[in-house]
Amino acid sequence: MNKHLKSTYFFKIIHCIVLVVLFISCHSAQVQTFSDQPFRFEEIDITEIRQGFENGDFTIKELTQAYIERIEKIDQNGPQLNSVLQVNPDALIIAEELDAEMNAGKIRGPLHGIPVLLKDNIDTHDKMATTAGSRALIDSYPLQDSFVAKKLREAGAVILGKANLSEWANFRGEMSSSGWSGVGGQTKNPYVLTRNPCGSSSGSGAAVSANFTVLAIGTETNGSIVCPATSNGVVGIKPTVGLISRSGIIPISFTQDTPGPMARTVKDAAICLGALVGVDSTDEKTLASRGNYYSDYTQFLNEDGLRGKRIGLFTQPFGISYKVDSVMNTSVDFLKSQGVEIIEIDEILTEETENSSFQILLYEYKDGLNKYFESLGENASLKGIEDLIAFNLADSIELKYHNQKYLEMALEKDDLTSEDYKNTLEKMLRGSREQGVDRVMDEHDLDAIIAPTGSPAWVTDHVNGDNYHIGTSTPAALAGYPNISVPMGFIDELPVGISFFGRAWSEPVLIEIAYAYEAATKHRRVPKFLPSDN
């Protein structure tokens, strides 16, 4: 090889090395930019925000603007979590109005000026569509606010935008990927971007965890608040069905559906819960909440709330993952050290009771969706479930990754006067309540039941769909009873949560227990937006 060729070859090698180093440096810098760059309001809670307002440290508009900028920088660009479908175009106007009220001495309550994201199956009567993640509703503007949106506005919250979700709350068809919607694409887990955020309140959980908002509202039929809470390292409260109205929320099940708050702390979630409760004549489930709800759940925040409690340990999830078992056993040992008496519970529901739920969902899905489409008015593009099925068949994106079998199965069901429906519903409620959660708690005189909420987030896979290993939401979900998930530790870089559930209307004692556990353990960590596990 002559000198010229040797020189050229040498410089090519140096050039390649430089490019590799630059790539690694830029990649590392990008990870550092989005995980380590200071955000003025990172992990700020409602109490700190209220203090900042009072001290004049920042305004509601400045707080709102900061979250909007962070959403644009990290959710829509950079790591691109895809957790937010729409930013409210009126958010800053609302913030300015609330600033003016505050300056005039009018404070609506503890949520005054607090930014909140709504899962995009919750109606708002404003410039934002309510889509359930479906392209069929991309131009659907409800004729009025949902009860939840109305209560938030009355409380002075800033509705910051709409969060992505598993399309149709993950009840459209087989082999779906949680956090994927035709409108918003795939939501990513903020801890490890290749991992799944769970669902169906995927964007709500990811956005709260990534500090895109202070609060988010999710909805749950079975696991859709508590699963994204555990996967995204946040707190999720799935309340008793009827504690918060479902009016104006795109439904799956009249029996099991409920909205609920998601936050970074139990206290913030409790504050939000108190603003959402109330009897609503358009949702008959809320009639039973009269005398069972509180406008202030912070009165139950007690750091010594574990002492003397009798708690059932649901052992059925054990043996599936030794890693989850290890974290859960550590939590159990901690609870014992705080004066909790632990009683092992190996069975709550029968297989027959669990299986009956799916049929109830199909019956109620058809009835609920048709009524929702009717509520959109004469000009709505969808008149019934048949129109939705036809739209999906004609669309180029909607059926790209999973089918619509559940919609098709629901279409074949009779109406809610069916004897099969009524008999199945009665069996499910009796099996999950009197013969399920209530039986276990009565037999052992329990204050609550605990279980690992789920296993660590799986790698998102649009070919094979979700890959659940552990899920313990079913007993509370079928009974319509409350369930709170709180961070309980990490497996490698992925969070896992502990669930506290119990009888109907037992939110006060569950909040007390969850708050005391959280205050003493402090497992919440800020996500790093890692590109992969490696």
C-alpha positions in Angstrom: 0.0 0.0 0.0 1.5 3.4 -1.0 1.8 6.4 1.3 -1.2 8.1 -0.2 -3.5 5.1 0.2 -2.2 4.6 3.7 -3.0 8.2 4.6 -6.5 8.1 3.1 -7.2 4.8 4.9 -5.9 6.3 8.2 -8.1 9.4 7.9 -11.2 7.3 7.0 -10.7 5.3 10.2 -10.3 8.4 12.3 -13.4 9.9 10.6 -15.4 6.8 11.5 -14.2 6.9 15.1 -15.1 10.6 15.4 -18.6 9.9 14.0 -19.2 7.0 16.4 -18.0 9.2 19.4 -20.2 12.0 18.3 -23.2 9.7 17.9 -22.7 8.3 21.4 -22.1 11.7 22.9 -25.3 13.2 21.2 -27.3 10.2 22.2 -26.1 10.4 25.8 -26.7 14.2 25.8 -30.2 13.6 24.5 -30.9 11.2 27.4 -29.4 13.6 29.8 -31.3 16.6 28.3 -34.7 15.0 28.9 -34.1 13.2 32.1 -31.7 15.4 34.0 -32.3 18.9 32.8 -33.9 20.9 35.6 -37.7 21.5 35.3 -38.8 24.3 37.6 -41.9 22.4 38.7 -40.6 18.9 38.7 -42.5 16.7 41.3 -44.2 19.8 42.7 -47.4 18.9 44.6 -50.6 20.8 45.2 -49.6 22.1 48.6 -46.3 23.5 47.2 -48.2 25.1 44.3 -50.7 26.8 46.7 -47.7 28.1 48.7 -46.1 29.4 45.5 -49.2 31.2 44.5 -49.5 32.8 47.9 -45.9 33.9 48.0 -46.1 35.3 44.5 -43.4 33.0 43.3 -45.3 32.2 40.1 -48.7 32.7 38.6 -51.3 30.1 37.4 -50.5 31.2 33.8 -46.7 30.7 34.4 -47.4 27.2 35.8 -49.7 26.3 33.0 -47.3 27.7 30.3 -44.4 25.6 31.8 -46.4 22.4 31.5 -47.5 23.2 27.9 -43.8 23.8 27.0 -42.7 20.6 28.6 -45.4 18.7 26.8 -44.2 20.1 23.5 -40.6 19.4 24.3 -40.8 15.9 25.7 -44.2 14.5 24.8 -44.5 15.7 21.2 -40.7 15.9 20.5 -37.6 14.4 22.1 -38.6 11.0 23.6 -42.1 11.5 22.2 -44.1 9.8 24.9 -47.4 10.4 22.9 -49.2 10.7 26.2 -51.1 13.9 25.4 -53.5 13.9 22.4 -54.6 17.5 22.6 -53.5 20.6 24.6 -56.4 22.8 25.4 -56.1 25.9 23.2 -57.9 27.9 25.9 -55.6 26.7 28.8 -53.7 29.9 29.1 -56.9 32.0 28.9 -58.4 29.9 31.6 -55.2 30.4 33.7 -55.3 34.1 33.3 -59.0 34.3 34.4 -58.1 32.2 37.5 -55.2 34.4 38.2 -57.5 37.4 38.1 -59.9 35.7 40.5 -57.1 34.8 42.9 -55.8 38.4 42.8 -59.2 39.6 43.7 -59.3 37.3 46.7 -61.5 34.6 45.3 -60.2 31.1 45.7 -62.5 28.4 44.5 -60.9 25.6 46.5 -57.7 23.5 46.7 -57.7 22.8 43.0 -57.8 26.5 42.1 -55.2 26.9 39.3 -54.1 23.3 39.3 -53.5 21.8 35.8 -55.4 18.6 35.1 -55.3 16.3 32.0 -58.5 14.3 31.2 -58.4 10.9 29.6 -59.9 11.4 26.1 -63.0 9.4 26.7 -64.3 12.2 29.1 -66.4 14.8 27.4 -65.5 18.5 27.4 -67.7 21.1 25.8 -65.0 23.3 24.4 -62.6 23.4 21.5 -61.3 19.9 22.2 -62.8 16.8 20.6 -63.6 13.7 22.7 -62.3 10.8 20.6 -61.8 7.7 22.8 -58.6 7.5 20.7 -60.7 6.5 17.6 -60.4 8.2 14.3 -64.2 7.7 14.0 -64.6 10.5 16.6 -61.7 12.7 15.6 -64.2 15.6 14.9 -66.6 14.8 17.7 -67.4 17.8 19.9 -69.8 16.8 22.7 -72.8 19.1 23.4 -72.0 19.5 27.1 -69.3 18.9 29.7 -69.1 15.6 31.5 -70.0 15.8 35.2 -66.2 15.4 35.9 -65.2 18.3 33.6 -68.0 20.4 35.2 -66.8 19.7 38.7 -63.2 20.4 37.8 -64.1 23.8 36.2 -66.2 24.7 39.3 -63.2 23.8 41.5 -61.0 26.1 39.5 -58.8 23.5 37.9 -57.1 24.3 34.6 -58.1 21.6 32.1 -54.8 21.4 30.4 -55.8 18.9 27.6 -56.7 15.4 26.8 -54.6 12.3 27.4 -54.0 9.4 25.0 -55.5 6.0 25.9 -55.9 2.5 24.8 -58.5 3.1 22.1 -62.1 2.6 23.2 -60.6 2.0 26.7 -59.0 -1.3 25.5 -62.3 -3.0 24.8 -62.4 -3.1 21.0 -60.7 -6.4 20.1 -58.1 -9.0 20.5 -54.3 -8.7 20.8 -54.4 -4.9 21.4 -51.4 -3.0 22.7 -52.2 -0.8 25.7 -51.7 2.9 25.1 -52.2 2.6 21.3 -54.9 4.6 19.6 -55.7 5.4 16.0 -55.6 9.1 16.9 -52.5 9.3 19.1 -50.4 6.3 18.2 -48.5 4.4 20.9 -48.0 5.9 24.3 -44.5 5.1 25.8 -43.5 4.3 29.3 -41.4 7.3 30.7 -39.1 5.0 32.6 -38.0 2.9 29.6 -39.4 4.1 26.3 -39.6 0.6 24.8 -41.8 -0.6 27.7 -45.6 -0.3 27.8 -47.5 2.2 30.0 -50.3 -0.3 30.5 -53.9 1.0 30.1 -56.3 1.9 29.3 -55.6 5.2 31.1 -52.1 5.1 29.6 -51.6 8.7 28.8 -53.0 9.8 32.1 -50.5 7.7 34.0 -47.5 8.5 31.8 -48.2 12.2 31.7 -48.4 12.5 35.5 -45.2 10.5 35.9 -43.3 12.5 33.3 -44.4 15.8 35.0 -46.5 17.0 32.2 -49.3 17.8 34.6 -50.1 17.8 38.3 -53.1 15.6 38.1 -54.9 13.4 35.5 -58.2 11.7 35.4 -58.4 8.1 34.3 -61.2 5.7 34.0 -61.4 2.1 34.9 -63.6 -0.9 34.1 -61.1 -3.5 35.3 -57.5 -2.4 35.9 -57.5 0.7 33.7 -56.5 3.1 36.5 -54.4 0.9 38.8 -52.4 -0.9 36.0 -51.0 2.4 34.5 -50.5 3.6 38.0 -48.2 0.7 38.8 -46.4 0.7 35.4 -45.8 4.5 35.5 -44.8 4.7 39.2 -47.7 6.9 40.3 -50.8 6.8 42.6 -54.2 5.8 41.2 -57.5 5.8 43.0 -60.2 3.6 41.5 -63.2 4.6 43.7 -66.4 2.8 44.5 -68.6 2.8 41.5 -71.1 5.7 42.0 -68.8 7.9 44.1 -68.0 9.9 40.9 -70.5 10.3 38.1 -69.9 8.7 34.7 -72.2 11.1 32.9 -70.5 12.3 29.7 -67.9 9.5 29.8 -67.7 7.1 26.8 -68.8 3.8 28.4 -68.0 0.2 28.5 -69.9 -1.0 31.6 -72.7 0.6 33.6 -71.9 -1.8 36.4 -68.1 -1.5 36.5 -67.0 1.9 35.0 -65.7 4.7 37.1 -63.4 7.7 36.7 -60.7 8.4 39.2 -57.7 10.6 40.0 -54.1 9.8 39.2 -51.3 11.8 40.9 -47.7 11.6 42.1 -48.8 11.5 45.8 -51.7 10.0 47.7 -52.4 13.5 49.1 -52.8 15.1 45.7 -55.1 12.2 44.6 -57.2 12.6 47.7 -57.5 16.3 47.2 -58.7 15.7 43.6 -61.1 12.9 44.7 -62.9 15.3 47.0 -63.5 17.8 44.2 -65.1 15.1 41.9 -67.7 13.5 44.2 -71.4 14.2 44.4 -74.8 13.0 43.5 -75.7 13.3 39.8 -79.4 12.8 38.8 -78.2 11.6 35.3 -76.2 8.7 36.8 -78.3 6.6 39.1 -75.3 4.8 40.5 -74.4 8.1 42.3 -77.6 8.0 44.3 -76.1 5.4 46.6 -73.2 7.7 47.4 -75.4 10.1 49.4 -74.0 10.0 52.9 -71.0 8.0 51.7 -68.8 10.7 50.2 -66.6 13.5 51.5 -65.7 16.8 49.9 -62.4 16.6 51.8 -60.5 13.3 51.9 -57.4 14.9 53.3 -58.9 14.6 56.8 -58.0 10.9 56.5 -54.3 11.4 55.8 -52.7 9.9 58.9 -49.0 9.0 59.0 -49.7 6.6 61.8 -52.6 5.1 59.9 -51.1 1.6 59.7 -50.9 0.8 63.4 -53.5 -1.7 64.6 -54.8 -2.5 61.1 -55.8 -6.0 60.1 -55.0 -6.4 56.4 -55.5 -9.4 54.2 -52.7 -10.5 51.9 -54.1 -11.9 48.7 -51.6 -14.7 47.9 -53.0 -15.8 44.6 -50.6 -13.7 42.5 -47.5 -15.2 44.3 -45.4 -17.7 42.4 -45.7 -16.1 39.0 -42.7 -13.8 39.3 -40.1 -14.2 42.0 -39.0 -10.6 41.5 -42.5 -9.3 42.2 -42.8 -11.7 45.1 -39.5 -10.3 46.6 -40.7 -6.7 46.4 -44.1 -7.6 47.8 -42.6 -9.6 50.7 -40.4 -6.7 51.6 -43.6 -4.5 51.7 -45.4 -7.1 53.9 -42.4 -7.2 56.3 -42.5 -3.4 56.5 -46.3 -3.4 57.2 -45.8 -5.8 60.0 -43.1 -3.6 61.5 -45.6 -0.8 61.6 -48.0 -2.7 63.7 -50.2 -4.3 60.9 -51.5 -7.8 61.4 -51.3 -9.7 58.2 -53.8 -12.5 57.4 -53.2 -14.6 54.2 -56.1 -14.9 51.8 -55.7 -17.4 49.1 -59.1 -17.0 47.2 -61.6 -14.2 46.8 -63.6 -14.9 43.6 -64.6 -18.2 42.0 -63.6 -18.8 38.3 -67.4 -18.7 37.4 -67.7 -15.2 38.9 -64.7 -13.9 37.1 -65.8 -15.4 33.7 -69.3 -13.8 34.1 -67.9 -10.3 33.9 -67.0 -10.5 30.2 -70.6 -11.2 29.2 -71.8 -8.3 31.3 -69.4 -6.0 29.6 -70.6 -7.1 26.1 -74.3 -6.5 27.0 -73.6 -3.1 28.6 -71.1 -2.0 26.0 -73.7 -2.2 23.2 -76.3 -0.4 25.3 -73.9 2.3 26.6 -72.2 3.1 23.3 -75.5 3.4 21.5 -76.7 5.8 24.1 -73.5 7.8 24.0 -73.7 8.2 20.2 -77.2 9.4 20.6 -76.1 12.0 23.1 -73.9 13.6 20.4 -76.9 14.9 18.6 -78.4 14.6 15.1 -75.3 15.8 13.3 -73.0 13.1 14.8 -71.3 10.8 12.3 -71.9 7.7 14.3 -75.5 6.7 15.0 -74.8 3.3 16.6 -72.3 0.6 17.1 -72.9 -0.7 13.6 -71.6 2.6 12.2 -68.5 2.3 14.3 -67.8 -1.2 13.0 -68.3 -0.1 9.4 -66.0 2.9 9.9 -63.2 0.7 11.3 -63.5 -1.7 8.3 -63.1 1.1 5.9 -60.3 2.9 7.7 -56.6 2.4 6.8 -55.3 2.6 10.3 -57.9 1.4 12.8 -57.5 -2.3 12.3 -53.8 -2.2 11.5 -52.7 -3.9 14.8 -55.7 -5.5 16.3 -59.3 -6.5 15.4 -62.7 -5.3 16.6 -64.1 -8.7 17.8 -65.5 -7.3 21.1 -67.5 -4.7 19.2 -68.8 -7.4 16.9 -69.7 -9.7 19.8 -71.4 -6.8 21.6 -73.5 -6.1 18.5 -74.9 -9.6 18.7 -76.2 -9.2 22.3 -79.8 -8.5 23.2 -80.8 -5.4 25.2 -80.6 -5.1 29.0 -84.1 -6.6 29.4 -82.6 -10.0 28.5 -83.0 -12.7 31.2 -79.6 -14.0 30.5 -78.1 -10.5 31.2 -80.1 -10.0 34.4 -79.3 -13.5 35.7 -75.6 -13.2 34.9 -75.4 -9.8 36.5 -77.0 -11.0 39.7 -74.6 -14.0 39.9 -71.5 -11.7 39.2 -72.5 -9.2 41.9 -73.3 -11.8 44.5 -70.2 -13.7 43.7 -67.9 -10.7 43.9 -69.6 -8.9 46.8 -71.5 -11.1 49.4 -69.6 -14.3 48.5 -66.4 -12.5 47.5 -64.8 -9.4 49.0 -67.4 -8.9 51.8 -67.2 -12.5 52.8 -63.4 -12.5 53.1 -63.3 -9.2 55.0 -66.1 -10.3 57.4 -64.5 -13.7 58.1 -61.2 -12.2 59.0 -62.4 -8.8 60.4 -60.2 -6.9 57.8 -59.7 -3.2 57.3 -58.3 -3.8 53.8 -56.8 -6.3 51.4 -53.4 -5.9 49.7 -51.8 -7.4 46.6 -49.1 -6.5 44.1 -50.9 -4.4 41.6 -49.1 -6.0 38.7 -45.8 -7.0 37.2 -43.2 -4.6 35.7 -44.1 -3.1 32.3 -43.6 -5.4 29.3 -41.9 -4.5 26.0 -44.5 -2.9 23.7 -45.4 -5.4 20.9 -47.9 -4.6 18.2 -47.6 -8.1 16.7 -48.5 -10.1 19.8 -50.3 -7.5 21.8 -50.1 -7.1 25.6 -48.1 -9.4 27.8 -49.6 -9.3 31.2 -48.2 -11.6 33.9 -49.8 -10.3 37.1 -53.0 -8.3 37.6 -55.1 -8.1 40.8 -57.7 -5.6 39.9 -60.5 -8.0 39.3 -62.0 -8.6 42.8 -62.6 -4.8 43.4 -63.5 -4.2 39.7 -66.3 -6.8 39.5 -67.7 -5.8 42.9 -67.5 -2.1 42.1 -65.4 -1.5 45.2 -62.5 0.9 45.7 -58.8 0.2 44.9 -55.8 2.3 45.4 -52.4 1.6 43.8 -49.2 3.2 45.3 -45.6 2.7 44.3 -43.9 0.0 46.3 -40.5 -0.3 44.7 -38.5 -1.1 41.5 -37.4 -4.1 39.6 -34.4 -2.8 37.7 -35.5 0.5 36.2 -39.2 -0.4 36.3 -41.7 0.5 39.0 -44.2 -1.8 40.6 -47.1 -0.9 42.9 -49.0 -2.2 45.8 -52.9 -2.3 45.8 -55.1 -1.5 48.8 -58.7 -2.5 48.2 -61.8 -3.2 50.3 -65.5 -2.7 50.9 -67.8 -0.3 49.2 -67.3 3.3 50.3 -64.2 2.4 52.2 -62.1 5.2 50.6 -61.4 6.9 53.9 -59.6 3.9 55.5 -57.9 2.9 52.2 -56.5 6.5 51.9 -55.4 6.4 55.5 -53.5 3.1 54.9 -52.1 4.1 51.5 -50.9 7.5 52.8 -49.2 6.0 55.8 -47.4 3.4 53.6 -46.3 6.0 51.1 -45.1 8.5 53.8 -42.9 5.9 55.4 -41.5 4.3 52.2 -41.3 7.0 49.6 -40.8 4.7 46.6 -41.7 7.2 43.9 -38.8 8.0 41.5 -38.6 10.5 38.7 -38.5 8.7 35.3 -35.3 9.0 33.2 -36.8 8.4 29.7 -34.3 5.6 29.1 -34.3 4.5 25.4 -34.1 0.8 26.3 -33.3 -1.6 29.1 -29.7 -2.0 27.9 
